[in-house]
Amino acid sequence: MKSGLIVITGGAGFIGSNVASNYLAEGRRVLVFDNLSRPGVEKNLRWLQERYGDRLQVEPGDVRDFRGVLQAVRDADEVFHFAAQVAVTTSLDNPLQDFEVNARGTLNVLEALRTSNPEASLVFTSTNKVYGGLRGQRFVAEGRRYQPLDMGTRAEGISEQCPLDFESPYGCSKGTADQYVLDYARSVGLRATVFRMSCIYGPRQFGTEDQGWVAHFLIQTLKRQPITLYGDGMQVRDILFVEDLVRAFRAAQSRMDKVSGQAFNIGGGPSRTVSLLELLDLIEELTGQRPEVSFEQWRTGDQRYYVSDTRKFQAATGWAPRVGVNEGVKRLLPWLEEMLEGPASRHSVPLREPVEPLVG
Ligand SMILES: NC(=O)c1ccc[n+]([C@@H]2O[C@H](COP(=O)([O-])OP(=O)(O)OC[C@H]3O[C@@H](n4cnc5c(N)ncnc54)[C@H](O)[C@@H]3O)[C@@H](O)[C@H]2O)c1
């Protein structure tokens, strides 16, 4: 008998809380497993608790703790594994911790499912960083952005055919996890799929210089603080509004027989791209403010161009993104304004203490 339970590791985070809210709003039961190590995410949890009460179950825990993970996933119908060390910069400072959380943590989730609940379906969020610097592609500067020389790539983006080339400890740990998930589908028969995601943005993201750059740029602008651009600001990304991502997750879960054992590039695609400089232009247009900008050296693992070719996933599920860059940024702004201005006391529901992260 199916339990109907949705389990989300990292469920207090940006993407996790959006997915949780989507299911909870339909009356489904959701269990969030999170160690609350990302600053700010406790606000997401309070927001979910205030809105959905008892349908939300919160299990404070760390994916490095196998028993905790086993306990969390054993009654799940659908599992989303989002808990991760999410920043390339942090992975360079502490590669062992990065590996423990991202690689070992994912193996814990897979082993917990294999041994206790092999019928559950799993979506894992990998990253475009598994394709490294896109060796073999050449890019030229045009206006305020880089463009691929190859016209096919320019039209469609980077497909899953691109050779894997893990770069940075984060790229290696997420890439390892990505390959384990695919292999557990192949060798063990788990129902599991991998999303290799580009930049996701939207409400409930506490963006920083290290991760979540769209939100970070907006936050700095609203706070009248400067921004450092690493590189020349012409690097291009496709950006996907979180609401579109949630629809993609739902499409994957409901067609798991079709998507299991496969990896998909997921992002806004060629029609939803922006360079860092272009985003600053858009922010100025929307807010009338342009933050002070300084430039530093390129950072490890920073691709000059990355745009997802999402045609494989579109063909498998019929999904397509709906929210354009302008609309998405416009919709993110009021949430950030409220988050920056709103009194902390508005969130009155007490939280359990965060679990201390295990030493990596
Ligand atoms: N946001 C993006 O643009 C993007 C792009 C590519 C991939 N991803 C992947 O998507 C997933 C979710 O990202 P996000 O943007 O929501 O990040 P996030 O930092 O907002 O959420 C991650 C959550 O995991 C929790 N967490 C961290 N370490 C943990 C641990 N050891 N045990 C339990 N919980 C832990 C954090 O407290 C946080 O709530 C991550 O796996 C990330 O690598 C995100």
Ligand as a Chemical Component Dictionary entry (heavy atoms), coordinates in Angstrom:
data_LIG
# 
_chem_comp.id                   LIG 
_chem_comp.type                 NON-POLYMER 
_chem_comp.pdbx_formal_charge   0 
_chem_comp.three_letter_code    LIG 
# 
loop_
_chem_comp_atom.comp_id 
_chem_comp_atom.atom_id 
_chem_comp_atom.alt_atom_id 
_chem_comp_atom.type_symbol 
_chem_comp_atom.charge 
_chem_comp_atom.model_Cartn_x 
_chem_comp_atom.model_Cartn_y 
_chem_comp_atom.model_Cartn_z 
_chem_comp_atom.pdbx_ordinal 
LIG N1  N1  N 0  19.910 26.568 -6.803 1  
LIG C1  C1  C 0  20.559 26.252 -7.900 2  
LIG O1  O1  O 0  20.712 27.090 -8.792 3  
LIG C2  C2  C 0  21.089 24.845 -8.112 4  
LIG C3  C3  C 0  21.732 24.544 -9.318 5  
LIG C4  C4  C 0  22.217 23.250 -9.513 6  
LIG C5  C5  C 0  22.051 22.284 -8.535 7  
LIG N2  N2  N 1  21.426 22.614 -7.365 8  
LIG C6  C6  C 0  21.243 21.564 -6.351 9  
LIG O2  O2  O 0  19.898 21.599 -5.888 10 
LIG C7  C7  C 0  19.855 21.209 -4.512 11 
LIG C8  C8  C 0  19.102 22.244 -3.698 12 
LIG O3  O3  O 0  19.740 23.501 -3.839 13 
LIG P1  P1  P 0  19.176 24.832 -3.183 14 
LIG O4  O4  O 0  19.492 25.940 -4.098 15 
LIG O5  O5  O -1 17.787 24.615 -2.710 16 
LIG O6  O6  O 0  20.170 24.961 -1.938 17 
LIG P2  P2  P 0  19.858 25.341 -0.413 18 
LIG O7  O7  O 0  21.203 25.583 0.210  19 
LIG O8  O8  O 0  18.842 26.416 -0.324 20 
LIG O9  O9  O 0  19.230 23.994 0.153  21 
LIG C9  C9  C 0  19.998 22.923 0.587  22 
LIG C10 C10 C 0  19.436 22.463 1.914  23 
LIG O10 O10 O 0  20.196 21.330 2.352  24 
LIG C11 C11 C 0  20.441 21.475 3.749  25 
LIG N3  N3  N 0  21.666 20.712 4.041  26 
LIG C12 C12 C 0  22.936 21.048 3.745  27 
LIG N4  N4  N 0  23.775 20.096 4.183  28 
LIG C13 C13 C 0  23.012 19.148 4.751  29 
LIG C14 C14 C 0  23.285 17.913 5.374  30 
LIG N5  N5  N 0  24.557 17.476 5.529  31 
LIG N6  N6  N 0  22.260 17.166 5.846  32 
LIG C15 C15 C 0  20.980 17.607 5.732  33 
LIG N7  N7  N 0  20.660 18.777 5.163  34 
LIG C16 C16 C 0  21.658 19.533 4.662  35 
LIG C17 C17 C 0  20.581 22.973 3.981  36 
LIG O11 O11 O 0  20.337 23.342 5.322  37 
LIG C18 C18 C 0  19.547 23.527 3.024  38 
LIG O12 O12 O 0  18.295 23.679 3.643  39 
LIG C19 C19 C 0  21.308 21.016 -4.095 40 
LIG O13 O13 O 0  21.582 19.633 -4.176 41 
LIG C20 C20 C 0  22.097 21.771 -5.122 42 
LIG O14 O14 O 0  23.395 21.226 -5.300 43 
LIG C21 C21 C 0  20.934 23.869 -7.135 44 
# 
loop_
_chem_comp_bond.comp_id 
_chem_comp_bond.atom_id_1 
_chem_comp_bond.atom_id_2 
_chem_comp_bond.value_order 
_chem_comp_bond.pdbx_ordinal 
LIG N1  C1  SING 1  
LIG C1  O1  DOUB 2  
LIG C1  C2  SING 3  
LIG C2  C3  SING 4  
LIG C2  C21 DOUB 5  
LIG C3  C4  DOUB 6  
LIG C4  C5  SING 7  
LIG C5  N2  DOUB 8  
LIG N2  C6  SING 9  
LIG N2  C21 SING 10 
LIG C6  O2  SING 11 
LIG C6  C20 SING 12 
LIG O2  C7  SING 13 
LIG C7  C8  SING 14 
LIG C7  C19 SING 15 
LIG C8  O3  SING 16 
LIG O3  P1  SING 17 
LIG P1  O4  DOUB 18 
LIG P1  O5  SING 19 
LIG P1  O6  SING 20 
LIG O6  P2  SING 21 
LIG P2  O7  DOUB 22 
LIG P2  O8  SING 23 
LIG P2  O9  SING 24 
LIG O9  C9  SING 25 
LIG C9  C10 SING 26 
LIG C10 O10 SING 27 
LIG C10 C18 SING 28 
LIG O10 C11 SING 29 
LIG C11 N3  SING 30 
LIG C11 C17 SING 31 
LIG N3  C12 SING 32 
LIG N3  C16 SING 33 
LIG C12 N4  DOUB 34 
LIG N4  C13 SING 35 
LIG C13 C14 SING 36 
LIG C13 C16 DOUB 37 
LIG C14 N5  SING 38 
LIG C14 N6  DOUB 39 
LIG N6  C15 SING 40 
LIG C15 N7  DOUB 41 
LIG N7  C16 SING 42 
LIG C17 O11 SING 43 
LIG C17 C18 SING 44 
LIG C18 O12 SING 45 
LIG C19 O13 SING 46 
LIG C19 C20 SING 47 
LIG C20 O14 SING 48 
# 
